[in-house]
């Protein structure tokens, strides 16, 4: 009954419960997964490793975050004015 990470990612439907964010308001959860995705990409790319495990964070933030927020954050990343530490 053991599933691989790839199977879990492919069968992914929506963000699972995260005990770090127990409240109804999922804004911090959205933001944290956005940061985790970019941190994961940066760390694995620097080591020359496959970045496919980072897809999990991307799927979670895309299901939680409004697209307008993600677009704004992506624009800020491109211009170098994003406030988060990546």
PDB file with SEQRES, HELIX, SHEET and CRYST1 records, atoms N, CA, C and O in Angstrom:
SEQRES   1 A   86  UNK UNK UNK UNK UNK UNK UNK UNK UNK UNK UNK UNK UNK          
SEQRES   2 A   86  UNK UNK UNK UNK UNK UNK UNK UNK UNK UNK UNK UNK UNK          
SEQRES   3 A   86  UNK UNK UNK UNK UNK UNK UNK UNK UNK UNK UNK UNK UNK          
SEQRES   4 A   86  UNK UNK UNK UNK UNK UNK UNK UNK UNK UNK UNK UNK UNK          
SEQRES   5 A   86  UNK UNK UNK UNK UNK UNK UNK UNK UNK UNK UNK UNK UNK          
SEQRES   6 A   86  UNK UNK UNK UNK UNK UNK UNK UNK UNK UNK UNK UNK UNK          
SEQRES   7 A   86  UNK UNK UNK UNK UNK UNK UNK UNK                              
HELIX    1 AA1 UNK A    5  UNK A   10  1                                   6    
HELIX    2 AA2 UNK A   27  UNK A   46  1                                  20    
HELIX    3 AA3 UNK A   52  UNK A   54  5                                   3    
HELIX    4 AA4 UNK A   55  UNK A   64  1                                  10    
HELIX    5 AA5 UNK A   67  UNK A   79  1                                  13    
CRYST1    1.000    1.000    1.000  90.00  90.00  90.00 P 1           1          
ATOM      1  N   UNK A   1       0.825  -1.198   0.000  1.00  0.00           N  
ATOM      2  CA  UNK A   1       0.000   0.000   0.000  1.00  0.00           C  
ATOM      3  C   UNK A   1       0.864   1.255   0.000  1.00  0.00           C  
ATOM      4  O   UNK A   1       0.349   2.371   0.063  1.00  0.00           O  
ATOM      5  N   UNK A   2       2.158   1.070  -0.070  1.00  0.00           N  
ATOM      6  CA  UNK A   2       3.037   2.235  -0.065  1.00  0.00           C  
ATOM      7  C   UNK A   2       3.050   2.896  -1.437  1.00  0.00           C  
ATOM      8  O   UNK A   2       3.303   2.253  -2.456  1.00  0.00           O  
ATOM      9  N   UNK A   3       2.773   4.187  -1.436  1.00  0.00           N  
ATOM     10  CA  UNK A   3       2.755   4.964  -2.672  1.00  0.00           C  
ATOM     11  C   UNK A   3       4.041   5.756  -2.791  1.00  0.00           C  
ATOM     12  O   UNK A   3       4.612   6.191  -1.791  1.00  0.00           O  
ATOM     13  N   UNK A   4       4.486   5.938  -4.012  1.00  0.00           N  
ATOM     14  CA  UNK A   4       5.666   6.768  -4.224  1.00  0.00           C  
ATOM     15  C   UNK A   4       5.248   8.226  -4.234  1.00  0.00           C  
ATOM     16  O   UNK A   4       4.061   8.537  -4.331  1.00  0.00           O  
ATOM     17  N   UNK A   5       6.212   9.111  -4.135  1.00  0.00           N  
ATOM     18  CA  UNK A   5       5.929  10.553  -4.150  1.00  0.00           C  
ATOM     19  C   UNK A   5       5.256  10.938  -5.462  1.00  0.00           C  
ATOM     20  O   UNK A   5       4.313  11.729  -5.470  1.00  0.00           O  
ATOM     21  N   UNK A   6       5.737  10.383  -6.568  1.00  0.00           N  
ATOM     22  CA  UNK A   6       5.163  10.715  -7.876  1.00  0.00           C  
ATOM     23  C   UNK A   6       3.693  10.316  -7.938  1.00  0.00           C  
ATOM     24  O   UNK A   6       2.877  11.053  -8.491  1.00  0.00           O  
ATOM     25  N   UNK A   7       3.343   9.143  -7.372  1.00  0.00           N  
ATOM     26  CA  UNK A   7       1.940   8.713  -7.355  1.00  0.00           C  
ATOM     27  C   UNK A   7       1.094   9.673  -6.533  1.00  0.00           C  
ATOM     28  O   UNK A   7      -0.021  10.019  -6.923  1.00  0.00           O  
ATOM     29  N   UNK A   8       1.625  10.100  -5.398  1.00  0.00           N  
ATOM     30  CA  UNK A   8       0.886  11.034  -4.551  1.00  0.00           C  
ATOM     31  C   UNK A   8       0.669  12.366  -5.261  1.00  0.00           C  
ATOM     32  O   UNK A   8      -0.407  12.956  -5.170  1.00  0.00           O  
ATOM     33  N   UNK A   9       1.694  12.838  -5.968  1.00  0.00           N  
ATOM     34  CA  UNK A   9       1.580  14.110  -6.680  1.00  0.00           C  
ATOM     35  C   UNK A   9       0.552  14.003  -7.802  1.00  0.00           C  
ATOM     36  O   UNK A   9      -0.243  14.921  -8.005  1.00  0.00           O  
ATOM     37  N   UNK A  10       0.562  12.892  -8.529  1.00  0.00           N  
ATOM     38  CA  UNK A  10      -0.377  12.720  -9.634  1.00  0.00           C  
ATOM     39  C   UNK A  10      -1.816  12.586  -9.149  1.00  0.00           C  
ATOM     40  O   UNK A  10      -2.741  13.040  -9.822  1.00  0.00           O  
ATOM     41  N   UNK A  11      -2.013  11.968  -7.988  1.00  0.00           N  
ATOM     42  CA  UNK A  11      -3.360  11.766  -7.450  1.00  0.00           C  
ATOM     43  C   UNK A  11      -3.820  12.920  -6.576  1.00  0.00           C  
ATOM     44  O   UNK A  11      -4.876  12.841  -5.947  1.00  0.00           O  
ATOM     45  N   UNK A  12      -3.051  13.973  -6.531  1.00  0.00           N  
ATOM     46  CA  UNK A  12      -3.315  15.134  -5.696  1.00  0.00           C  
ATOM     47  C   UNK A  12      -4.617  15.820  -6.105  1.00  0.00           C  
ATOM     48  O   UNK A  12      -4.849  16.049  -7.292  1.00  0.00           O  
ATOM     49  N   UNK A  13      -5.448  16.141  -5.155  1.00  0.00           N  
ATOM     50  CA  UNK A  13      -6.709  16.825  -5.425  1.00  0.00           C  
ATOM     51  C   UNK A  13      -6.717  18.248  -4.877  1.00  0.00           C  
ATOM     52  O   UNK A  13      -6.982  19.198  -5.615  1.00  0.00           O  
ATOM     53  N   UNK A  14      -6.433  18.397  -3.607  1.00  0.00           N  
ATOM     54  CA  UNK A  14      -6.408  19.716  -2.976  1.00  0.00           C  
ATOM     55  C   UNK A  14      -5.425  19.686  -1.814  1.00  0.00           C  
ATOM     56  O   UNK A  14      -4.924  18.623  -1.446  1.00  0.00           O  
ATOM     57  N   UNK A  15      -5.158  20.823  -1.251  1.00  0.00           N  
ATOM     58  CA  UNK A  15      -4.177  20.912  -0.173  1.00  0.00           C  
ATOM     59  C   UNK A  15      -4.631  20.106   1.040  1.00  0.00           C  
ATOM     60  O   UNK A  15      -5.772  20.241   1.483  1.00  0.00           O  
ATOM     61  N   UNK A  16      -3.748  19.271   1.578  1.00  0.00           N  
ATOM     62  CA  UNK A  16      -4.106  18.504   2.774  1.00  0.00           C  
ATOM     63  C   UNK A  16      -4.046  19.384   4.019  1.00  0.00           C  
ATOM     64  O   UNK A  16      -3.551  20.510   3.976  1.00  0.00           O  
ATOM     65  N   UNK A  17      -4.550  18.860   5.111  1.00  0.00           N  
ATOM     66  CA  UNK A  17      -4.501  19.581   6.382  1.00  0.00           C  
ATOM     67  C   UNK A  17      -3.049  19.765   6.804  1.00  0.00           C  
ATOM     68  O   UNK A  17      -2.256  18.827   6.722  1.00  0.00           O  
ATOM     69  N   UNK A  18      -2.701  20.940   7.244  1.00  0.00           N  
ATOM     70  CA  UNK A  18      -1.364  21.247   7.742  1.00  0.00           C  
ATOM     71  C   UNK A  18      -1.517  21.736   9.174  1.00  0.00           C  
ATOM     72  O   UNK A  18      -2.117  22.784   9.414  1.00  0.00           O  
ATOM     73  N   UNK A  19      -0.981  20.986  10.123  1.00  0.00           N  
ATOM     74  CA  UNK A  19      -1.152  21.298  11.544  1.00  0.00           C  
ATOM     75  C   UNK A  19      -0.537  22.641  11.931  1.00  0.00           C  
ATOM     76  O   UNK A  19      -0.884  23.202  12.971  1.00  0.00           O  
ATOM     77  N   UNK A  20       0.376  23.164  11.102  1.00  0.00           N  
ATOM     78  CA  UNK A  20       0.965  24.474  11.411  1.00  0.00           C  
ATOM     79  C   UNK A  20      -0.042  25.597  11.218  1.00  0.00           C  
ATOM     80  O   UNK A  20       0.131  26.689  11.757  1.00  0.00           O  
ATOM     81  N   UNK A  21      -1.110  25.327  10.438  1.00  0.00           N  
ATOM     82  CA  UNK A  21      -2.106  26.341  10.115  1.00  0.00           C  
ATOM     83  C   UNK A  21      -3.503  25.776  10.391  1.00  0.00           C  
ATOM     84  O   UNK A  21      -4.229  25.448   9.452  1.00  0.00           O  
ATOM     85  N   UNK A  22      -3.893  25.657  11.680  1.00  0.00           N  
ATOM     86  CA  UNK A  22      -5.154  25.001  12.018  1.00  0.00           C  
ATOM     87  C   UNK A  22      -6.396  25.869  11.819  1.00  0.00           C  
ATOM     88  O   UNK A  22      -7.513  25.352  11.853  1.00  0.00           O  
ATOM     89  N   UNK A  23      -6.227  27.150  11.616  1.00  0.00           N  
ATOM     90  CA  UNK A  23      -7.381  28.041  11.533  1.00  0.00           C  
ATOM     91  C   UNK A  23      -8.007  28.031  10.145  1.00  0.00           C  
ATOM     92  O   UNK A  23      -7.424  27.520   9.188  1.00  0.00           O  
ATOM     93  N   UNK A  24      -9.181  28.590  10.053  1.00  0.00           N  
ATOM     94  CA  UNK A  24      -9.889  28.662   8.789  1.00  0.00           C  
ATOM     95  C   UNK A  24      -9.148  29.531   7.787  1.00  0.00           C  
ATOM     96  O   UNK A  24      -9.093  29.204   6.601  1.00  0.00           O  
ATOM     97  N   UNK A  25      -8.577  30.632   8.254  1.00  0.00           N  
ATOM     98  CA  UNK A  25      -7.855  31.541   7.375  1.00  0.00           C  
ATOM     99  C   UNK A  25      -6.555  30.874   6.912  1.00  0.00           C  
ATOM    100  O   UNK A  25      -5.675  30.603   7.729  1.00  0.00           O  
ATOM    101  N   UNK A  26      -6.435  30.613   5.637  1.00  0.00           N  
ATOM    102  CA  UNK A  26      -5.295  29.890   5.091  1.00  0.00           C  
ATOM    103  C   UNK A  26      -4.285  30.805   4.378  1.00  0.00           C  
ATOM    104  O   UNK A  26      -3.477  30.333   3.578  1.00  0.00           O  
ATOM    105  N   UNK A  27      -4.336  32.095   4.666  1.00  0.00           N  
ATOM    106  CA  UNK A  27      -3.433  33.040   4.017  1.00  0.00           C  
ATOM    107  C   UNK A  27      -1.978  32.709   4.292  1.00  0.00           C  
ATOM    108  O   UNK A  27      -1.169  32.681   3.365  1.00  0.00           O  
ATOM    109  N   UNK A  28      -1.630  32.460   5.540  1.00  0.00           N  
ATOM    110  CA  UNK A  28      -0.240  32.135   5.882  1.00  0.00           C  
ATOM    111  C   UNK A  28       0.184  30.822   5.252  1.00  0.00           C  
ATOM    112  O   UNK A  28       1.330  30.683   4.825  1.00  0.00           O  
ATOM    113  N   UNK A  29      -0.717  29.865   5.189  1.00  0.00           N  
ATOM    114  CA  UNK A  29      -0.430  28.580   4.563  1.00  0.00           C  
ATOM    115  C   UNK A  29      -0.105  28.782   3.084  1.00  0.00           C  
ATOM    116  O   UNK A  29       0.850  28.199   2.569  1.00  0.00           O  
ATOM    117  N   UNK A  30      -0.884  29.594   2.415  1.00  0.00           N  
ATOM    118  CA  UNK A  30      -0.663  29.924   1.011  1.00  0.00           C  
ATOM    119  C   UNK A  30       0.720  30.523   0.828  1.00  0.00           C  
ATOM    120  O   UNK A  30       1.494  30.056  -0.007  1.00  0.00           O  
ATOM    121  N   UNK A  31       1.030  31.534   1.587  1.00  0.00           N  
ATOM    122  CA  UNK A  31       2.302  32.248   1.473  1.00  0.00           C  
ATOM    123  C   UNK A  31       3.479  31.331   1.789  1.00  0.00           C  
ATOM    124  O   UNK A  31       4.494  31.362   1.093  1.00  0.00           O  
ATOM    125  N   UNK A  32       3.351  30.523   2.822  1.00  0.00           N  
ATOM    126  CA  UNK A  32       4.442  29.628   3.224  1.00  0.00           C  
ATOM    127  C   UNK A  32       4.733  28.595   2.139  1.00  0.00           C  
ATOM    128  O   UNK A  32       5.896  28.289   1.875  1.00  0.00           O  
ATOM    129  N   UNK A  33       3.696  28.057   1.510  1.00  0.00           N  
ATOM    130  CA  UNK A  33       3.916  27.083   0.446  1.00  0.00           C  
ATOM    131  C   UNK A  33       4.519  27.737  -0.794  1.00  0.00           C  
ATOM    132  O   UNK A  33       5.302  27.107  -1.505  1.00  0.00           O  
ATOM    133  N   UNK A  34       4.165  28.988  -1.058  1.00  0.00           N  
ATOM    134  CA  UNK A  34       4.788  29.725  -2.158  1.00  0.00           C  
ATOM    135  C   UNK A  34       6.291  29.874  -1.892  1.00  0.00           C  
ATOM    136  O   UNK A  34       7.109  29.625  -2.777  1.00  0.00           O  
ATOM    137  N   UNK A  35       6.647  30.281  -0.671  1.00  0.00           N  
ATOM    138  CA  UNK A  35       8.054  30.408  -0.303  1.00  0.00           C  
ATOM    139  C   UNK A  35       8.767  29.063  -0.373  1.00  0.00           C  
ATOM    140  O   UNK A  35       9.874  28.967  -0.903  1.00  0.00           O  
ATOM    141  N   UNK A  36       8.128  28.024   0.164  1.00  0.00           N  
ATOM    142  CA  UNK A  36       8.743  26.697   0.173  1.00  0.00           C  
ATOM    143  C   UNK A  36       9.003  26.192  -1.241  1.00  0.00           C  
ATOM    144  O   UNK A  36      10.024  25.550  -1.487  1.00  0.00           O  
ATOM    145  N   UNK A  37       8.096  26.473  -2.172  1.00  0.00           N  
ATOM    146  CA  UNK A  37       8.294  26.053  -3.554  1.00  0.00           C  
ATOM    147  C   UNK A  37       9.545  26.711  -4.134  1.00  0.00           C  
ATOM    148  O   UNK A  37      10.377  26.038  -4.743  1.00  0.00           O  
ATOM    149  N   UNK A  38       9.675  28.003  -3.948  1.00  0.00           N  
ATOM    150  CA  UNK A  38      10.821  28.707  -4.518  1.00  0.00           C  
ATOM    151  C   UNK A  38      12.125  28.354  -3.798  1.00  0.00           C  
ATOM    152  O   UNK A  38      13.182  28.296  -4.426  1.00  0.00           O  
ATOM    153  N   UNK A  39      12.057  28.119  -2.494  1.00  0.00           N  
ATOM    154  CA  UNK A  39      13.250  27.687  -1.757  1.00  0.00           C  
ATOM    155  C   UNK A  39      13.697  26.308  -2.224  1.00  0.00           C  
ATOM    156  O   UNK A  39      14.888  26.059  -2.412  1.00  0.00           O  
ATOM    157  N   UNK A  40      12.743  25.428  -2.406  1.00  0.00           N  
ATOM    158  CA  UNK A  40      13.034  24.068  -2.865  1.00  0.00           C  
ATOM    159  C   UNK A  40      13.676  24.106  -4.249  1.00  0.00           C  
ATOM    160  O   UNK A  40      14.686  23.444  -4.486  1.00  0.00           O  
ATOM    161  N   UNK A  41      13.093  24.878  -5.161  1.00  0.00           N  
ATOM    162  CA  UNK A  41      13.651  25.004  -6.510  1.00  0.00           C  
ATOM    163  C   UNK A  41      15.075  25.542  -6.462  1.00  0.00           C  
ATOM    164  O   UNK A  41      15.961  25.036  -7.151  1.00  0.00           O  
ATOM    165  N   UNK A  42      15.288  26.562  -5.650  1.00  0.00           N  
ATOM    166  CA  UNK A  42      16.604  27.185  -5.557  1.00  0.00           C  
ATOM    167  C   UNK A  42      17.635  26.199  -5.002  1.00  0.00           C  
ATOM    168  O   UNK A  42      18.743  26.088  -5.528  1.00  0.00           O  
ATOM    169  N   UNK A  43      17.265  25.490  -3.943  1.00  0.00           N  
ATOM    170  CA  UNK A  43      18.197  24.560  -3.299  1.00  0.00           C  
ATOM    171  C   UNK A  43      18.534  23.382  -4.208  1.00  0.00           C  
ATOM    172  O   UNK A  43      19.704  23.019  -4.337  1.00  0.00           O  
ATOM    173  N   UNK A  44      17.539  22.787  -4.832  1.00  0.00           N  
ATOM    174  CA  UNK A  44      17.797  21.622  -5.676  1.00  0.00           C  
ATOM    175  C   UNK A  44      18.493  22.009  -6.977  1.00  0.00           C  
ATOM    176  O   UNK A  44      19.321  21.253  -7.484  1.00  0.00           O  
ATOM    177  N   UNK A  45      18.167  23.168  -7.515  1.00  0.00           N  
ATOM    178  CA  UNK A  45      18.830  23.636  -8.733  1.00  0.00           C  
ATOM    179  C   UNK A  45      20.307  23.906  -8.475  1.00  0.00           C  
ATOM    180  O   UNK A  45      21.152  23.608  -9.319  1.00  0.00           O  
ATOM    181  N   UNK A  46      20.618  24.465  -7.317  1.00  0.00           N  
ATOM    182  CA  UNK A  46      22.005  24.760  -6.969  1.00  0.00           C  
ATOM    183  C   UNK A  46      22.836  23.486  -6.852  1.00  0.00           C  
ATOM    184  O   UNK A  46      24.035  23.489  -7.131  1.00  0.00           O  
ATOM    185  N   UNK A  47      22.188  22.394  -6.436  1.00  0.00           N  
ATOM    186  CA  UNK A  47      22.888  21.112  -6.303  1.00  0.00           C  
ATOM    187  C   UNK A  47      22.863  20.317  -7.599  1.00  0.00           C  
ATOM    188  O   UNK A  47      23.486  19.259  -7.689  1.00  0.00           O  
ATOM    189  N   UNK A  48      22.147  20.818  -8.607  1.00  0.00           N  
ATOM    190  CA  UNK A  48      22.048  20.112  -9.883  1.00  0.00           C  
ATOM    191  C   UNK A  48      21.132  18.906  -9.828  1.00  0.00           C  
ATOM    192  O   UNK A  48      21.263  17.988 -10.639  1.00  0.00           O  
ATOM    193  N   UNK A  49      20.202  18.896  -8.876  1.00  0.00           N  
ATOM    194  CA  UNK A  49      19.289  17.769  -8.707  1.00  0.00           C  
ATOM    195  C   UNK A  49      17.961  18.041  -9.390  1.00  0.00           C  
ATOM    196  O   UNK A  49      17.666  19.167  -9.791  1.00  0.00           O  
ATOM    197  N   UNK A  50      17.169  16.991  -9.515  1.00  0.00           N  
ATOM    198  CA  UNK A  50      15.834  17.085 -10.105  1.00  0.00           C  
ATOM    199  C   UNK A  50      14.932  17.895  -9.179  1.00  0.00           C  
ATOM    200  O   UNK A  50      14.906  17.659  -7.971  1.00  0.00           O  
ATOM    201  N   UNK A  51      14.191  18.851  -9.745  1.00  0.00           N  
ATOM    202  CA  UNK A  51      13.329  19.721  -8.943  1.00  0.00           C  
ATOM    203  C   UNK A  51      11.881  19.230  -8.894  1.00  0.00           C  
ATOM    204  O   UNK A  51      11.007  19.952  -8.413  1.00  0.00           O  
ATOM    205  N   UNK A  52      11.613  18.026  -9.378  1.00  0.00           N  
ATOM    206  CA  UNK A  52      10.233  17.543  -9.390  1.00  0.00           C  
ATOM    207  C   UNK A  52       9.617  17.390  -7.988  1.00  0.00           C  
ATOM    208  O   UNK A  52       8.400  17.531  -7.870  1.00  0.00           O  
ATOM    209  N   UNK A  53      10.384  17.110  -6.918  1.00  0.00           N  
ATOM    210  CA  UNK A  53       9.748  17.073  -5.590  1.00  0.00           C  
ATOM    211  C   UNK A  53       9.131  18.416  -5.185  1.00  0.00           C  
ATOM    212  O   UNK A  53       8.242  18.455  -4.335  1.00  0.00           O  
ATOM    213  N   UNK A  54       9.592  19.504  -5.781  1.00  0.00           N  
ATOM    214  CA  UNK A  54       9.069  20.829  -5.458  1.00  0.00           C  
ATOM    215  C   UNK A  54       7.659  21.040  -6.013  1.00  0.00           C  
ATOM    216  O   UNK A  54       6.955  21.964  -5.606  1.00  0.00           O  
ATOM    217  N   UNK A  55       7.257  20.181  -6.939  1.00  0.00           N  
ATOM    218  CA  UNK A  55       5.922  20.305  -7.536  1.00  0.00           C  
ATOM    219  C   UNK A  55       4.823  20.221  -6.488  1.00  0.00           C  
ATOM    220  O   UNK A  55       3.748  20.796  -6.660  1.00  0.00           O  
ATOM    221  N   UNK A  56       5.092  19.504  -5.401  1.00  0.00           N  
ATOM    222  CA  UNK A  56       4.090  19.377  -4.329  1.00  0.00           C  
ATOM    223  C   UNK A  56       3.730  20.762  -3.772  1.00  0.00           C  
ATOM    224  O   UNK A  56       2.552  21.092  -3.634  1.00  0.00           O  
ATOM    225  N   UNK A  57       4.734  21.555  -3.459  1.00  0.00           N  
ATOM    226  CA  UNK A  57       4.498  22.895  -2.912  1.00  0.00           C  
ATOM    227  C   UNK A  57       3.759  23.778  -3.918  1.00  0.00           C  
ATOM    228  O   UNK A  57       2.885  24.562  -3.547  1.00  0.00           O  
ATOM    229  N   UNK A  58       4.116  23.642  -5.172  1.00  0.00           N  
ATOM    230  CA  UNK A  58       3.460  24.442  -6.204  1.00  0.00           C  
ATOM    231  C   UNK A  58       1.980  24.088  -6.304  1.00  0.00           C  
ATOM    232  O   UNK A  58       1.135  24.977  -6.406  1.00  0.00           O  
ATOM    233  N   UNK A  59       1.668  22.823  -6.277  1.00  0.00           N  
ATOM    234  CA  UNK A  59       0.256  22.413  -6.352  1.00  0.00           C  
ATOM    235  C   UNK A  59      -0.533  22.910  -5.146  1.00  0.00           C  
ATOM    236  O   UNK A  59      -1.687  23.319  -5.273  1.00  0.00           O  
ATOM    237  N   UNK A  60       0.102  22.870  -3.973  1.00  0.00           N  
ATOM    238  CA  UNK A  60      -0.588  23.326  -2.765  1.00  0.00           C  
ATOM    239  C   UNK A  60      -0.840  24.829  -2.829  1.00  0.00           C  
ATOM    240  O   UNK A  60      -1.956  25.280  -2.572  1.00  0.00           O  
ATOM    241  N   UNK A  61       0.187  25.610  -3.169  1.00  0.00           N  
ATOM    242  CA  UNK A  61      -0.047  27.061  -3.186  1.00  0.00           C  
ATOM    243  C   UNK A  61      -0.985  27.456  -4.300  1.00  0.00           C  
ATOM    244  O   UNK A  61      -1.724  28.430  -4.155  1.00  0.00           O  
ATOM    245  N   UNK A  62      -0.984  26.739  -5.408  1.00  0.00           N  
ATOM    246  CA  UNK A  62      -1.906  27.079  -6.486  1.00  0.00           C  
ATOM    247  C   UNK A  62      -3.352  26.754  -6.115  1.00  0.00           C  
ATOM    248  O   UNK A  62      -4.277  27.388  -6.625  1.00  0.00           O  
ATOM    249  N   UNK A  63      -3.557  25.776  -5.235  1.00  0.00           N  
ATOM    250  CA  UNK A  63      -4.924  25.465  -4.813  1.00  0.00           C  
ATOM    251  C   UNK A  63      -5.397  26.391  -3.695  1.00  0.00           C  
ATOM    252  O   UNK A  63      -6.601  26.585  -3.523  1.00  0.00           O  
ATOM    253  N   UNK A  64      -4.460  26.968  -2.927  1.00  0.00           N  
ATOM    254  CA  UNK A  64      -4.833  27.831  -1.805  1.00  0.00           C  
ATOM    255  C   UNK A  64      -4.833  29.321  -2.143  1.00  0.00           C  
ATOM    256  O   UNK A  64      -5.672  30.068  -1.640  1.00  0.00           O  
ATOM    257  N   UNK A  65      -3.910  29.755  -2.982  1.00  0.00           N  
ATOM    258  CA  UNK A  65      -3.693  31.182  -3.213  1.00  0.00           C  
ATOM    259  C   UNK A  65      -4.531  31.721  -4.371  1.00  0.00           C  
ATOM    260  O   UNK A  65      -4.684  31.053  -5.393  1.00  0.00           O  
ATOM    261  N   UNK A  66      -5.065  32.912  -4.214  1.00  0.00           N  
ATOM    262  CA  UNK A  66      -5.705  33.576  -5.353  1.00  0.00           C  
ATOM    263  C   UNK A  66      -4.664  33.865  -6.435  1.00  0.00           C  
ATOM    264  O   UNK A  66      -3.521  34.201  -6.124  1.00  0.00           O  
ATOM    265  N   UNK A  67      -5.052  33.737  -7.684  1.00  0.00           N  
ATOM    266  CA  UNK A  67      -4.105  33.937  -8.786  1.00  0.00           C  
ATOM    267  C   UNK A  67      -3.565  35.361  -8.826  1.00  0.00           C  
ATOM    268  O   UNK A  67      -2.446  35.586  -9.286  1.00  0.00           O  
ATOM    269  N   UNK A  68      -4.344  36.314  -8.352  1.00  0.00           N  
ATOM    270  CA  UNK A  68      -3.857  37.702  -8.351  1.00  0.00           C  
ATOM    271  C   UNK A  68      -2.667  37.857  -7.400  1.00  0.00           C  
ATOM    272  O   UNK A  68      -1.736  38.606  -7.695  1.00  0.00           O  
ATOM    273  N   UNK A  69      -2.690  37.157  -6.268  1.00  0.00           N  
ATOM    274  CA  UNK A  69      -1.565  37.219  -5.336  1.00  0.00           C  
ATOM    275  C   UNK A  69      -0.325  36.598  -5.952  1.00  0.00           C  
ATOM    276  O   UNK A  69       0.766  37.164  -5.884  1.00  0.00           O  
ATOM    277  N   UNK A  70      -0.500  35.433  -6.552  1.00  0.00           N  
ATOM    278  CA  UNK A  70       0.626  34.727  -7.156  1.00  0.00           C  
ATOM    279  C   UNK A  70       1.229  35.571  -8.282  1.00  0.00           C  
ATOM    280  O   UNK A  70       2.451  35.663  -8.405  1.00  0.00           O  
ATOM    281  N   UNK A  71       0.380  36.181  -9.095  1.00  0.00           N  
ATOM    282  CA  UNK A  71       0.865  37.045 -10.166  1.00  0.00           C  
ATOM    283  C   UNK A  71       1.662  38.217  -9.624  1.00  0.00           C  
ATOM    284  O   UNK A  71       2.706  38.574 -10.170  1.00  0.00           O  
ATOM    285  N   UNK A  72       1.166  38.818  -8.544  1.00  0.00           N  
ATOM    286  CA  UNK A  72       1.862  39.951  -7.928  1.00  0.00           C  
ATOM    287  C   UNK A  72       3.211  39.507  -7.374  1.00  0.00           C  
ATOM    288  O   UNK A  72       4.219  40.189  -7.557  1.00  0.00           O  
ATOM    289  N   UNK A  73       3.225  38.355  -6.694  1.00  0.00           N  
ATOM    290  CA  UNK A  73       4.475  37.852  -6.127  1.00  0.00           C  
ATOM    291  C   UNK A  73       5.471  37.494  -7.224  1.00  0.00           C  
ATOM    292  O   UNK A  73       6.667  37.748  -7.082  1.00  0.00           O  
ATOM    293  N   UNK A  74       4.984  36.905  -8.319  1.00  0.00           N  
ATOM    294  CA  UNK A  74       5.873  36.565  -9.433  1.00  0.00           C  
ATOM    295  C   UNK A  74       6.480  37.828 -10.041  1.00  0.00           C  
ATOM    296  O   UNK A  74       7.666  37.856 -10.373  1.00  0.00           O  
ATOM    297  N   UNK A  75       5.664  38.871 -10.184  1.00  0.00           N  
ATOM    298  CA  UNK A  75       6.173  40.147 -10.700  1.00  0.00           C  
ATOM    299  C   UNK A  75       7.231  40.732  -9.761  1.00  0.00           C  
ATOM    300  O   UNK A  75       8.253  41.252 -10.208  1.00  0.00           O  
ATOM    301  N   UNK A  76       6.970  40.641  -8.455  1.00  0.00           N  
ATOM    302  CA  UNK A  76       7.935  41.144  -7.475  1.00  0.00           C  
ATOM    303  C   UNK A  76       9.226  40.324  -7.509  1.00  0.00           C  
ATOM    304  O   UNK A  76      10.311  40.875  -7.326  1.00  0.00           O  
ATOM    305  N   UNK A  77       9.119  39.020  -7.739  1.00  0.00           N  
ATOM    306  CA  UNK A  77      10.321  38.170  -7.834  1.00  0.00           C  
ATOM    307  C   UNK A  77      11.163  38.599  -9.028  1.00  0.00           C  
ATOM    308  O   UNK A  77      12.387  38.686  -8.934  1.00  0.00           O  
ATOM    309  N   UNK A  78      10.506  38.865 -10.148  1.00  0.00           N  
ATOM    310  CA  UNK A  78      11.222  39.273 -11.359  1.00  0.00           C  
ATOM    311  C   UNK A  78      11.913  40.631 -11.193  1.00  0.00           C  
ATOM    312  O   UNK A  78      13.020  40.844 -11.686  1.00  0.00           O  
ATOM    313  N   UNK A  79      11.238  41.538 -10.491  1.00  0.00           N  
ATOM    314  CA  UNK A  79      11.815  42.872 -10.325  1.00  0.00           C  
ATOM    315  C   UNK A  79      12.790  42.956  -9.143  1.00  0.00           C  
ATOM    316  O   UNK A  79      13.463  43.971  -8.965  1.00  0.00           O  
ATOM    317  N   UNK A  80      12.865  41.891  -8.340  1.00  0.00           N  
ATOM    318  CA  UNK A  80      13.800  41.868  -7.207  1.00  0.00           C  
ATOM    319  C   UNK A  80      13.273  42.576  -5.986  1.00  0.00           C  
ATOM    320  O   UNK A  80      14.046  42.916  -5.091  1.00  0.00           O  
ATOM    321  N   UNK A  81      11.964  42.809  -5.922  1.00  0.00           N  
ATOM    322  CA  UNK A  81      11.401  43.513  -4.770  1.00  0.00           C  
ATOM    323  C   UNK A  81      10.514  42.625  -3.901  1.00  0.00           C  
ATOM    324  O   UNK A  81       9.731  43.133  -3.099  1.00  0.00           O  
ATOM    325  N   UNK A  82      10.625  41.299  -4.052  1.00  0.00           N  
ATOM    326  CA  UNK A  82       9.794  40.392  -3.254  1.00  0.00           C  
ATOM    327  C   UNK A  82      10.260  40.437  -1.799  1.00  0.00           C  
ATOM    328  O   UNK A  82      11.457  40.325  -1.532  1.00  0.00           O  
ATOM    329  N   UNK A  83       9.326  40.602  -0.855  1.00  0.00           N  
ATOM    330  CA  UNK A  83       9.711  40.790   0.539  1.00  0.00           C  
ATOM    331  C   UNK A  83      10.125  39.517   1.271  1.00  0.00           C  
ATOM    332  O   UNK A  83      10.746  39.601   2.331  1.00  0.00           O  
ATOM    333  N   UNK A  84       9.804  38.359   0.742  1.00  0.00           N  
ATOM    334  CA  UNK A  84      10.120  37.102   1.434  1.00  0.00           C  
ATOM    335  C   UNK A  84      11.566  36.672   1.249  1.00  0.00           C  
ATOM    336  O   UNK A  84      12.220  37.063   0.283  1.00  0.00           O  
ATOM    337  N   UNK A  85      12.066  35.855   2.192  1.00  0.00           N  
ATOM    338  CA  UNK A  85      13.429  35.329   2.106  1.00  0.00           C  
ATOM    339  C   UNK A  85      13.388  33.988   1.374  1.00  0.00           C  
ATOM    340  O   UNK A  85      12.769  33.022   1.821  1.00  0.00           O  
ATOM    341  N   UNK A  86      14.066  33.972   0.245  1.00  0.00           N  
ATOM    342  CA  UNK A  86      14.108  32.721  -0.533  1.00  0.00           C  
ATOM    343  C   UNK A  86      15.545  32.275  -0.657  1.00  0.00           C  
ATOM    344  O   UNK A  86      15.821  31.245  -1.272  1.00  0.00           O  
TER     345      UNK A  86                                                      
END                                                                             
